[in-house]
């Protein structure tokens, strides 16, 4: 069912008033009187105000997620903790009107920001170019970035009512001279409807793994579509770039960060995996259920889980969604047998086991042990009789020029 429409004042269609929970950050902050006298004098006033505003944003995010039934997000970490959706600051001159044309700062050249082309490389690049052809491959794994989920929350609108957003989120790394590896890419004509029940951006599987050798950059440009207006009248929610430098990041830990804009925040759940390999998942459907064979379609969801080696209790388990909620491909729609064109890519710590599940109750997942250079095929028979061959290929990331 389509979410309710909103009027110019942010009320739901029919004139319903906002819920008791304050869902607009501007109102939430005004009640806290951020600009009032904090008793600390003029020295350091701006710093203290920014610190209070940051804590307020964490508490507001927690309350909104809890209201929307996001108990996992709202309850795991105390919002007073500075690491709960910690604010990260965009690089200087990183908004879209400058980052692609300006050379004011060294990072513009370093990340090749004038190049707007997508990465030409697909997954398994090292697999295809390994000098040992996989036999005794001794290439060392490098750090890789894995992004599990990205949410968006508007600050100045009533988040109990829907908004339409579009734009891009892309990662740039040194594998191909910092071209864009898209995670989200929606035009104004194909926006995403954000509601309290669905605040995650539908992420694409990256074209290939995301290298963390030395550094990488996350480019974000998310806009709110204003219905009935031209594109120039649309609102910018978040616009900026953040870089992650290998020598300054923590390895093998879940991070929840946020990038603030004037009208909202982008919330990112990610991990930098220190000794990672690229997993490429390919599906070949050998047999379809009777309904699909008769002209219908067969819909499949797929998730993944990693399990660390028994000796590595301090390393966290990870959950991946390949086809399901929070993904551009929310379902795999199969209308004919054969190999699925779409390939799924993930970063997995070397030595961990990747378990793939098709989300059928009572069924065991397929387990694949990660390696520097290897490939394994396993069959999975669905409860309706369909048969798919699941191939997982492992490869280390090639370094850039």
Beta strands, then each sheet from edge to edge (+ up, - down):
strand 1: 86-87
strand 2: 142-154
strand 3: 163-172
strand 4: 180-186
strand 5: 192-194
strand 6: 210-211
strand 7: 215-224
strand 8: 235-245
strand 9: 255-260
strand 10: 264-287
strand 11: 298-300
strand 12: 302-307
strand 13: 318-323
strand 14: 332-334
strand 15: 338-339
strand 16: 344-349
strand 17: 353-357
strand 18: 366-369
strand 19: 373-381
strand 20: 387-395
sheet 1: 1+ 9+ 10- 2+ 6-
sheet 2: 1+ 9+ 10- 15+
sheet 3: 1+ 9+ 10- 16+
sheet 4: 1+ 9+ 10- 20+ 19-
sheet 5: 4+ 3- 5+
sheet 6: 4+ 3- 7+ 8-
sheet 7: 11+ 14-
sheet 8: 13+ 12- 17+ 18-
end
